[in-house]
């Protein structure tokens, strides 16, 4: 289910208008790589240390992994949400508009359409929704009474003083991925041809 949902969303991102080989074509693979690394690290930590022991993975490994994946592809990669656990992941006003559009699509039972944004500096960002896939994420982001183990909330509060990231259900919109591609270099200046 998790892989199917991710595939549908990334396919949609690839379908956003853009030039062949451009941001809309490249972003899905970059997001899939980052998501795969994060999922693998969380799954391993959950299996060996349980949810409370896995929380530091999101606190330290996830940002470093996203930065490393972005650097490898020459882009900036981040996750953003309107209910952050880490305050560095709070949405900007522009990202909040994208989240509203994603939420509106989900409310109509439609797949959210990822968005391409041209930034003021000429860089281009692809914003793709993050949907809670199920049990893996709910162990730390679900309902405290039904999904989260009793020892986990104390660890969450220790790592994140102002956590807002619980209460989700499977299929809920958690946030977005933002992949920012640098502005293309300016075309070379043309030299005037001499008159014959």
N, C-alpha and C positions, 0 to 999 in steps of 0.2 A: 504493500500500500504506500509506504513512504517513498520508495523509488518511483512508483507510478506517478504519484502526485508531483514529485520533483521533475520528472520527465515532461509532464504536461505543461508545467509552468515554464520550464526552460525552452520547450519547443515554442511556446507563445512568445517568449522574449526574442527568439531567433526570427520570428515572423514580423516583428516590428520593423517598420520601414527603415531602411538604411542601405548603405552601399555594400556590395558583396565584399566580404572580408573585413567589414567595418565593425563598429561597436556592437550592433545588434546581432551580428553573426558570431562574434568572439565572446561576448559576455556569458552566454549559457554555459560554455565549457569551463570558464573561469569560476563561475558560481558553483558548478557541479564539483569541481576539484576542491574548492574550499569547503563545501558542505560535506564532501566525502571524508576529508581529513578531520573535520570537527566531529562528525558522527563516529568515526573509527576511534578517536581519542576518548570520546564520552562513553562509548560502548565498552571499551577496555577498562576504563576507570570504574564504571558502574559494576561490571562483573567482578572486579577485584576488591573494590572498596565501598560499594553501595552508593546511594545518591549523595549522602553527606560528604563522603570522601571524594566524589567526582566533581563537586562544585568548584574546587580550585582550578579544574581544567578550563572551565568557562572563564574564570577570573584571569588566568594567566596564559594558558595555551591557546585559547581561541583568538585573542587579539594578535598574538605573535604569529600564529598560523595564517591568519588573514593577511597580515602585513607581508609575510614571506611569499604567499601565493601571489599577491598583488605585484610585489617586486619582480618575481620570476616572469610575469607577463607584461611588465612595464606599465602597470595601472595602479590606481588606488582602490582598495576594496574595503568596504565597511558594512556592518549591520547597523540598522537604526530602527527605533521603535518609539511609539508614544507612551509606552509603559516600561521605561528602562529599569534594568537591574543595575547596570553600570551607567552612571550619568554621562559618560563619554559617548554612549550610544543613543542619546536623546535625538529625536528627529529635528531637522531644521523646518522652517515654515514651508519650504518647497517640498520636502519629503512628506510633511504632514498632508499636503494636498494629494500626493500620490497615494498615501495610505487611505485617505478618504475615498479615492476612486476605486482602489482595490476592495475596500469594505463594501462599497455600493454594488460592485459586481458580485461579490460573494452573497450579499443579501438577495440578489436576483437569481442565485444558483448558477451564476456564470463564472467561467474561469477569468480571474483578473488579468487584464492586459498590461504587461510590463510597459514602461515608458522610457523614451529617450529624451534627454534634456540637454540642450546646448547651454553651457555655463558662460558667464560673462567673459571669462578668459579664453574662450574658444574651445575648451575641453568639452567632452561629451560624456554624460553619465547615463548608464542603463540602470533603471530601478526595477527590481523584480520582487514580488511578494514572498514573504516567508509565512508558510501555513504550518500550524502545529500538526505534525503527522500522527501523533498517537502516544502510546505509553512511554516511550523513551523520554520525550520532552516533559510529559505531565508529571514525572517523578520529582521535578523541581519547579515546574511552571503551572501545575494543575491546582486543584482545590485542596487546601490544607487539610480538610476533614476527610477526604476520600482518596486522594491521589498521592499525597506527599507523606513520607514516613515521619513519625513523630519527632525524631532527632534532627531532621533536615532544616526546619524553619530557623532554629537557633544558629545554625551554620550560615544560612543565607543572611541573617541579620548581622552576623559578625563580619562577613565579607562585604556586604552591601548595606550601609546604614539606612538608605532611603529606597529600598527595593519596592518596585511597583509591579513586578513581573509574575504574579501568581493569579490563580483564578481562571486560567484558560481551560478550554475543552478541545478535544480532537477536532480539527477542521477550522479552528479559529485563526484569524489573522494575527500573527505575532509581531510582524514588522516587515522590513524590506532589506534586500541586499542592494548596495549601490556600488557599481563598478564604474570608475571614472577613468576615461582614456585621455591622455594628454592632447593638447591642441596640436594639430599638424603643423610642421614647420612652414614658414611662409615660402611662397614660390620664389625662385631665384629672380633677382632683378634683371630685367632684360636690358641689354646694352643697345643703344641706338645704332642702326646701321648707317654707315657713311653714305653720303650722296654720291652717285656715280659721276 
